[in-house]
Amino acid sequence: MILSARRVGPDGRVFGLDFLEETLALAARNVEDAEVDNLVLLKGTIESIPLPADTVDVIISNCVINLSLNKPAVFAETARVLTPGGRLGISDVVAEDRLSPEERAERGGHSQCIASALSVSEYKELLDAVGLKDAEVVFTQEAADGLHAAIVRAHKPVDSTAAASECAPGGSCC
Ligand SMILES: C[S@@+](CC[C@H](N)C(=O)[O-])C[C@H]1O[C@@H](n2cnc3c(N)ncnc32)[C@H](O)[C@@H]1O
């Protein structure tokens, strides 16, 4: 977050979102120590992001989406707040397609960021369902048998309004 705030420079702005008071308090101390003034901390959930539509150029996240029990809502919100042409680049725990939800749950508790991990195919399907394109999942490190730390990337098409209207009832892509 702080690195991003420095990277976007004085004309840019970074939002840090978390639903936990303790995490926000720690983040606030770090922001103060780092002396960055273009970073805004928001209390809220990734299932209901407290920002208007089409306002975020890049979404980054580390080991949060896998914790959500409502991933369709997370991706719907991701697509909503991204600007047309905006990008998602996150790290998460992702399962190989061969693992069933039960096998994922066996491999780790919820607190270890593993139990509710999506598979690669599920990730891509959910991103595609909300109109995010060119989704890729790249494994970086194995966390447990068949479960990996991964980088996930996708983007919102520049002409996302046109893409969405094509999918309206009676449209050609439904
Ligand atoms: C494993 S920690 C990762 C924290 C940080 N991203 C990092 O890399 O150190 C997960 C964080 O996500 C937050 N979190 C979990 N579920 C969330 C949700 N649905 N909405 C917002 N924040 C959430 C927790 O409060 C916690 O601060």
PDBQT file of the ligand as one rigid body, heavy atoms in Angstrom, charges set to zero:
ROOT
HETATM    1  C1  LIG A 201      -4.156 -12.735   5.839  1.00  0.00    +0.000 C 
HETATM    2  S1  LIG A 201      -4.422 -11.027   6.191  1.00  0.00    +0.000 S 
HETATM    3  C2  LIG A 201      -3.557 -10.239   4.863  1.00  0.00    +0.000 C 
HETATM    4  C3  LIG A 201      -3.268  -8.826   5.197  1.00  0.00    +0.000 C 
HETATM    5  C4  LIG A 201      -2.400  -8.068   4.184  1.00  0.00    +0.000 C 
HETATM    6  N1  LIG A 201      -3.045  -8.049   2.873  1.00  0.00    +0.000 N 
HETATM    7  C5  LIG A 201      -1.030  -8.640   4.114  1.00  0.00    +0.000 C 
HETATM    8  O1  LIG A 201      -0.604  -9.091   3.057  1.00  0.00    +0.000 OA
HETATM    9  O2  LIG A 201      -0.323  -8.641   5.137  1.00  0.00    +0.000 OA
HETATM   10  C6  LIG A 201      -6.111 -10.830   5.769  1.00  0.00    +0.000 C 
HETATM   11  C7  LIG A 201      -6.681  -9.433   6.022  1.00  0.00    +0.000 C 
HETATM   12  O3  LIG A 201      -7.899  -9.353   5.298  1.00  0.00    +0.000 OA
HETATM   13  C8  LIG A 201      -8.898  -8.764   6.094  1.00  0.00    +0.000 C 
HETATM   14  N2  LIG A 201     -10.162  -9.315   5.592  1.00  0.00    +0.000 N 
HETATM   15  C9  LIG A 201     -10.548 -10.614   5.588  1.00  0.00    +0.000 A 
HETATM   16  N3  LIG A 201     -11.741 -10.748   5.005  1.00  0.00    +0.000 NA
HETATM   17  C10 LIG A 201     -12.117  -9.495   4.603  1.00  0.00    +0.000 A 
HETATM   18  C11 LIG A 201     -13.271  -8.995   3.938  1.00  0.00    +0.000 A 
HETATM   19  N4  LIG A 201     -14.256  -9.810   3.560  1.00  0.00    +0.000 N 
HETATM   20  N5  LIG A 201     -13.350  -7.666   3.683  1.00  0.00    +0.000 NA
HETATM   21  C12 LIG A 201     -12.334  -6.834   4.071  1.00  0.00    +0.000 A 
HETATM   22  N6  LIG A 201     -11.219  -7.264   4.716  1.00  0.00    +0.000 NA
HETATM   23  C13 LIG A 201     -11.113  -8.577   4.971  1.00  0.00    +0.000 A 
HETATM   24  C14 LIG A 201      -8.533  -9.154   7.525  1.00  0.00    +0.000 C 
HETATM   25  O4  LIG A 201      -9.075  -8.250   8.450  1.00  0.00    +0.000 OA
HETATM   26  C15 LIG A 201      -7.011  -9.106   7.468  1.00  0.00    +0.000 C 
HETATM   27  O5  LIG A 201      -6.525  -7.821   7.779  1.00  0.00    +0.000 OA
ENDROOT
TORSDOF 0
